[in-house]
Amino acid sequence: MSSQATADFSHTTVLLEETVAMVLGVKTLADVPKRSVSGIYVDATFGRGGHSRLLLEYLADDACLVVFDKDPEAIAVAQDLAQADARIKVVHDSFASLTDSLVTLGIDKVDGLMADLGVSSPQLDDGTRGFSFMRDGAVDMRMDTTRGEPVSAWLTRVSADELADVLFEYGEERHSRRIARAIKAMENYDSTLALAEVIKQAHPNWQKGKHPATQSFQAMRIFINNELGDVDEFLTQSIDVLKAGGELAVISFHSLEDRRIKQFLQKHSRGQYDEDAHLPIPPVRPKYFGKPKRVAPSDAEVKANPRARSAWLRGATRSDVAWVGDV
Ligand SMILES: C[S@@+](CC[C@H](N)C(=O)[O-])C[C@H]1O[C@@H](n2cnc3c(N)ncnc32)[C@H](O)[C@@H]1O
């Protein structure tokens, strides 16, 4: 399996063929003739369209691909693509709006949902977006620059304790209190490089080969974009949005996300008694998905694209067995 270097968009798509095969419900794309698959598919994180473009090669003329992204720059690329391809519909919103956005498009159920979570390389590479501790820019970090609050504004009003909680919860930063105090002592948040330097000075020790600001930047980014909340919403809505036999395929890049996806799929593929219901005779929990699938990038992909190192692709087929009692 290969990854596609989209040099003109400077984003190298991770687990490209594996994800498209999973969302089409096949072991390998060699099993699918080009332009043969009808149905409705969703790419919840268009980015620069790496996964979308490959999926479109397999979709028939009467198929539909709905693409979501929060980022206006990603949406501009998607709109260009949609102008030349009537199968594509573009939604500038969070994938947390999945059900509502599909209803607005007149869509009730879909055949496949894929998501490639986190930030894109263009977001990281453009210092003005504020995601990078290697390039200078104002401390923004919003994926959707048309709404919400930049990290710089939030840092101005948050308390050191609240900030420390965010660094700990979303960055698993063990030195969160000390770092939060140092950040709060800064005069302004106009420069990502200055912020990274303050974090470095406050950090007593860090993992070799890793910048000391890695976890703190990750934490602030996850917080300001409500990344984990959006993923929870998306996963929950996938249950209703997917047809029986429909496919879910989600790539994550860090353990906080991966754990959520894994636990969601485990919970909804087992169909167990629901102890949380506190009833004398507990009802069974619906078995919404078949056996969870998990794919890691190949050694060759990790060698070619180190960003793939921490990626996991997980997914499952939406079951047509609603209750464990039906099995
Ligand atoms: C890793 S990139 C996707 C790259 C894409 N698969 C490609 O091959 O070009 C993640 C994208 O998801 C978007 N994104 C992240 N969270 C989102 C959310 N909750 N709703 C919509 N888009 C989101 C980001 O703006 C970014 O463009």
The ligand as an SDF file (V2000), in Angstrom:
LIG
                    3D

 27 29  0  0  0  0  0  0  0  0999 V2000
   -5.3970   15.2980    8.7500 C   0  0  0  0  0  0  0  0  0  0  0  0
   -6.2770   16.5050    7.8750 S   0  0  0  0  0  0  0  0  0  0  0  0
   -7.1400   15.5950    6.6500 C   0  0  0  0  0  0  0  0  0  0  0  0
   -6.3380   15.3700    5.4380 C   0  0  0  0  0  0  0  0  0  0  0  0
   -7.0810   14.7000    4.3050 C   0  0  0  0  0  0  0  0  0  0  0  0
   -7.4970   13.3650    4.6240 N   0  0  0  0  0  0  0  0  0  0  0  0
   -6.2210   14.7050    3.0650 C   0  0  0  0  0  0  0  0  0  0  0  0
   -5.8200   13.6330    2.6290 O   0  0  0  0  0  0  0  0  0  0  0  0
   -5.9580   15.7720    2.5180 O   0  0  0  0  0  0  0  0  0  0  0  0
   -7.5510   16.9210    8.9730 C   0  0  0  0  0  0  0  0  0  0  0  0
   -8.5300   17.9510    8.4560 C   0  0  0  0  0  0  0  0  0  0  0  0
   -9.6930   17.8370    9.2570 O   0  0  0  0  0  0  0  0  0  0  0  0
  -10.1840   19.1090    9.5670 C   0  0  0  0  0  0  0  0  0  0  0  0
  -10.9360   18.9660   10.8140 N   0  0  0  0  0  0  0  0  0  0  0  0
  -10.4530   18.6450   12.0350 C   0  0  0  0  0  0  0  0  0  0  0  0
  -11.4530   18.5690   12.9160 N   0  0  0  0  0  0  0  0  0  0  0  0
  -12.5940   18.8080   12.2420 C   0  0  0  0  0  0  0  0  0  0  0  0
  -13.9670   18.8520   12.6030 C   0  0  0  0  0  0  0  0  0  0  0  0
  -14.3710   18.6520   13.8690 N   0  0  0  0  0  0  0  0  0  0  0  0
  -14.8730   19.0810   11.6490 N   0  0  0  0  0  0  0  0  0  0  0  0
  -14.4880   19.2980   10.3580 C   0  0  0  0  0  0  0  0  0  0  0  0
  -13.1970   19.2930    9.9620 N   0  0  0  0  0  0  0  0  0  0  0  0
  -12.2720   19.0490   10.8900 C   0  0  0  0  0  0  0  0  0  0  0  0
   -8.9720   19.9920    9.6550 C   0  0  0  0  0  0  0  0  0  0  0  0
   -9.3180   21.3290    9.4100 O   0  0  0  0  0  0  0  0  0  0  0  0
   -8.0760   19.3960    8.5760 C   0  0  0  0  0  0  0  0  0  0  0  0
   -8.2600   20.0650    7.3670 O   0  0  0  0  0  0  0  0  0  0  0  0
  1  2  1  0
  2  3  1  0
  2 10  1  0
  3  4  1  0
  4  5  1  0
  5  6  1  0
  5  7  1  0
  7  8  2  0
  7  9  1  0
 10 11  1  0
 11 12  1  0
 11 26  1  0
 12 13  1  0
 13 14  1  0
 13 24  1  0
 14 15  1  0
 14 23  1  0
 15 16  2  0
 16 17  1  0
 17 18  1  0
 17 23  2  0
 18 19  1  0
 18 20  2  0
 20 21  1  0
 21 22  2  0
 22 23  1  0
 24 25  1  0
 24 26  1  0
 26 27  1  0
M  CHG  2   2   1   9  -1
M  END
$$$$
